[in-house]
Amino acid sequence: MSPLRYQKWEVGVSLMRNGKILATGENVSLGTVNKSKVSLGLSATYGQTGNKVAAGTVQSVIGVTFIYE
């Protein structure tokens, strides 16, 4: 296993909807949903959050909760 796995590289991830960064815990209304496919307009970007960053592969997991009312 690569020793780089255990180092802190100070990279963050931003979740966006239609180009606007979403705050942690922010509720977003997706409107009325029916049986057809709907684009949620979600995307994510990585960004440097500190001084120590190196080229390489980054992976992340983002949890999203859908509430149907």
N, CA, C and O of each residue as an XYZ file, in Angstrom:
276
protein
N       0.842     -1.179      0.000
C       0.000      0.000      0.000
C       0.888      1.244      0.000
O       1.905      1.282      0.692
N       0.516      2.231     -0.753
C       1.290      3.460     -0.873
C       1.309      4.230      0.448
O       0.275      4.350      1.105
N       2.476      4.754      0.844
C       2.531      5.552      2.071
C       1.755      6.859      1.953
O       1.442      7.481      2.968
N       1.437      7.288      0.725
C       0.684      8.522      0.532
C      -0.731      8.430      1.086
O      -1.348      9.455      1.376
N      -1.252      7.218      1.237
C      -2.606      7.035      1.759
C      -2.776      7.622      3.154
O      -3.884      8.000      3.532
N      -1.714      7.701      3.909
C      -1.813      8.101      5.306
C      -1.434      9.558      5.536
O      -1.415     10.019      6.677
N      -1.138     10.273      4.483
C      -0.772     11.673      4.633
C      -1.980     12.567      4.404
O      -2.892     12.221      3.655
N      -1.973     13.707      5.051
C      -3.047     14.686      4.900
C      -2.703     15.605      3.734
O      -1.655     16.251      3.739
N      -3.583     15.666      2.733
C      -3.287     16.458      1.540
C      -4.128     17.716      1.438
O      -3.942     18.479      0.490
N      -5.028     17.971      2.344
C      -5.796     19.207      2.396
C      -6.543     19.513      1.099
O      -6.342     20.549      0.464
N      -7.405     18.576      0.735
C      -8.277     18.742     -0.432
C      -9.719     18.653      0.050
O     -10.066     17.751      0.812
N     -10.561     19.588     -0.390
C     -11.969     19.587     -0.007
C     -12.849     19.336     -1.212
O     -12.394     19.397     -2.355
N     -14.106     19.054     -0.949
C     -15.064     18.820     -2.030
C     -16.262     19.746     -1.821
O     -16.723     19.937     -0.696
N     -16.755     20.315     -2.911
C     -17.948     21.170     -2.869
C     -19.043     20.519     -3.696
O     -18.813     20.122     -4.838
N     -20.226     20.410     -3.124
C     -21.390     19.907     -3.847
C     -22.146     21.112     -4.379
O     -22.411     22.064     -3.645
N     -22.494     21.065     -5.666
C     -23.173     22.196     -6.294
C     -24.459     21.744     -6.968
O     -24.593     20.596     -7.392
N     -25.390     22.666     -7.055
C     -26.623     22.445     -7.815
C     -26.772     23.605     -8.779
O     -26.862     24.765     -8.376
N     -26.797     23.269    -10.060
C     -26.889     24.287    -11.118
C     -25.819     25.365    -10.958
O     -26.086     26.550    -11.161
N     -24.598     24.944    -10.591
C     -23.465     25.855    -10.488
C     -23.340     26.612     -9.184
O     -22.376     27.355     -9.002
N     -24.301     26.446     -8.251
C     -24.260     27.147     -6.960
C     -23.818     26.170     -5.872
O     -24.385     25.086     -5.738
N     -22.809     26.554     -5.100
C     -22.320     25.700     -4.020
C     -23.388     25.577     -2.938
O     -23.962     26.575     -2.500
N     -23.649     24.334     -2.510
C     -24.627     24.070     -1.454
C     -23.927     24.023     -0.103
O     -22.868     23.411      0.031
N     -24.509     24.658      0.880
C     -23.973     24.616      2.240
C     -24.290     23.263      2.864
O     -25.288     22.633      2.515
N     -23.445     22.818      3.783
C     -23.693     21.572      4.498
C     -25.041     21.656      5.196
O     -25.307     22.617      5.919
N     -25.889     20.666      4.989
C     -27.203     20.625      5.621
C     -28.258     21.476      4.949
O     -29.386     21.553      5.435
N     -27.918     22.119      3.842
C     -28.886     22.979      3.147
C     -29.978     22.144      2.490
O     -29.688     21.162      1.806
N     -31.231     22.532      2.697
C     -32.358     21.873      2.043
C     -32.589     22.510      0.683
O     -32.537     23.732      0.536
N     -32.845     21.666     -0.309
C     -33.085     22.146     -1.670
C     -34.377     21.530     -2.174
O     -34.526     20.308     -2.165
N     -35.304     22.353     -2.611
C     -36.544     21.847     -3.186
C     -36.283     21.444     -4.632
O     -35.753     22.228     -5.419
N     -36.655     20.224     -4.972
C     -36.458     19.730     -6.334
C     -37.717     19.847     -7.165
O     -37.723     19.474     -8.338
N     -38.787     20.362     -6.571
C     -40.037     20.523     -7.294
C     -40.832     19.234     -7.337
O     -40.549     18.292     -6.597
N     -41.824     19.198     -8.205
C     -42.681     18.026     -8.358
C     -41.987     17.002     -9.245
O     -41.485     17.329    -10.321
N     -41.966     15.772     -8.783
C     -41.322     14.694     -9.528
C     -42.384     13.690     -9.941
O     -43.245     13.320     -9.143
N     -42.318     13.250    -11.194
C     -43.243     12.214    -11.649
C     -42.443     11.006    -12.112
O     -41.313     10.818    -11.662
N     -42.988     10.190    -12.988
C     -42.326      8.953    -13.406
C     -41.210      9.164    -14.422
O     -40.405      8.258    -14.637
N     -41.142     10.319    -15.043
C     -40.099     10.548    -16.042
C     -38.782     10.949    -15.371
O     -38.770     11.411    -14.230
N     -37.680     10.768    -16.095
C     -36.367     11.119    -15.573
C     -36.261     12.627    -15.408
O     -36.754     13.399    -16.230
N     -35.603     13.027    -14.318
C     -35.427     14.445    -14.017
C     -33.961     14.682    -13.667
O     -33.398     13.969    -12.836
N     -33.345     15.671    -14.289
C     -31.982     16.046    -13.932
C     -32.019     16.844    -12.634
O     -32.777     17.807    -12.515
N     -31.209     16.447    -11.669
C     -31.162     17.157    -10.394
C     -30.179     18.323    -10.443
O     -30.161     19.155     -9.536
N     -29.371     18.388    -11.481
C     -28.412     19.481    -11.623
C     -27.285     19.449    -10.607
O     -26.687     20.484    -10.311
N     -26.983     18.255    -10.061
C     -25.947     18.142     -9.037
C     -24.586     17.846     -9.652
O     -24.478     17.078    -10.608
N     -23.555     18.460     -9.099
C     -22.177     18.176     -9.500
C     -21.280     18.432     -8.295
O     -21.711     19.025     -7.306
N     -20.043     17.987     -8.381
C     -19.093     18.185     -7.289
C     -17.740     18.579     -7.865
O     -17.369     18.158     -8.960
N     -17.017     19.386     -7.114
C     -15.665     19.769     -7.505
C     -14.742     19.628     -6.305
O     -15.162     19.760     -5.155
N     -13.490     19.361     -6.594
C     -12.459     19.311     -5.566
C     -11.689     20.618     -5.579
O     -11.535     21.245     -6.628
N     -11.208     21.027     -4.422
C     -10.408     22.239     -4.338
C      -9.363     22.138     -3.246
O      -9.537     21.403     -2.274
N      -8.297     22.865     -3.407
C      -7.219     22.901     -2.430
C      -7.659     23.699     -1.215
O      -8.155     24.818     -1.350
N      -7.481     23.128     -0.022
C      -7.874     23.816      1.209
C      -6.676     24.184      2.076
O      -6.841     24.797      3.130
N      -5.495     23.822      1.649
C      -4.290     24.133      2.417
C      -3.086     24.228      1.509
O      -3.221     24.262      0.286
N      -1.911     24.271      2.104
C      -0.676     24.441      1.341
C      -0.131     23.157      0.745
O       0.591     23.207     -0.251
N      -0.454     22.005      1.322
C       0.183     20.749      0.940
C      -0.714     19.945      0.006
O      -1.607     19.227      0.457
N      -0.473     20.068     -1.290
C      -1.245     19.322     -2.281
C      -0.283     18.744     -3.304
O       0.663     19.413     -3.719
N      -0.522     17.500     -3.713
C       0.297     16.850     -4.732
C      -0.617     16.255     -5.788
O      -1.783     15.965     -5.520
N      -0.090     16.076     -6.976
C      -0.862     15.462     -8.057
C      -1.188     14.022     -7.692
O      -0.394     13.347     -7.038
N      -2.351     13.554     -8.112
C      -2.735     12.179     -7.841
C      -4.229     11.995     -7.949
O      -4.942     12.869     -8.442
N      -4.692     10.864     -7.491
C      -6.100     10.506     -7.551
C      -6.779     10.861     -6.233
O      -6.231     10.632     -5.154
N      -7.976     11.422     -6.339
C      -8.765     11.759     -5.152
C     -10.127     11.102     -5.291
O     -10.713     11.104     -6.374
N     -10.632     10.542     -4.205
C     -11.974      9.966     -4.192
C     -12.707     10.485     -2.963
O     -12.089     10.776     -1.939
N     -14.019     10.599     -3.071
C     -14.811     11.025     -1.923
C     -16.184     10.380     -1.983
O     -16.612      9.879     -3.023
N     -16.862     10.401     -0.851
C     -18.230      9.913     -0.754
C     -19.070     11.048     -0.173
O     -18.714     11.633      0.850
N     -20.177     11.349     -0.828
C     -21.079     12.392     -0.358
C     -22.430     11.748     -0.082
O     -22.969     11.038     -0.931
N     -22.974     11.994      1.100
C     -24.294     11.467      1.443
C     -25.379     12.470      1.087
O     -25.282     13.649      1.429
N     -26.404     12.002      0.407
C     -27.541     12.844      0.034
C     -28.805     12.172      0.541
O     -29.006     10.981      0.305
N     -29.659     12.913      1.232
C     -30.916     12.381      1.746
C     -32.072     13.002      0.981
O     -32.168     14.225      0.879
N     -32.949     12.166      0.445
C     -34.143     12.640     -0.252
C     -35.341     12.459      0.662
O     -35.559     11.372      1.198
N     -36.118     13.518      0.841
C     -37.324     13.473      1.664
C     -38.514     13.724      0.755
O     -38.604     14.764      0.103
N     -39.423     12.762      0.718
C     -40.623     12.882     -0.116
C     -41.772     13.362      0.749
O     -42.058     12.770      1.790
N     -42.431     14.428      0.329
C     -43.563     14.951      1.097
C     -44.819     14.912      0.263
O     -45.885     15.311      0.732
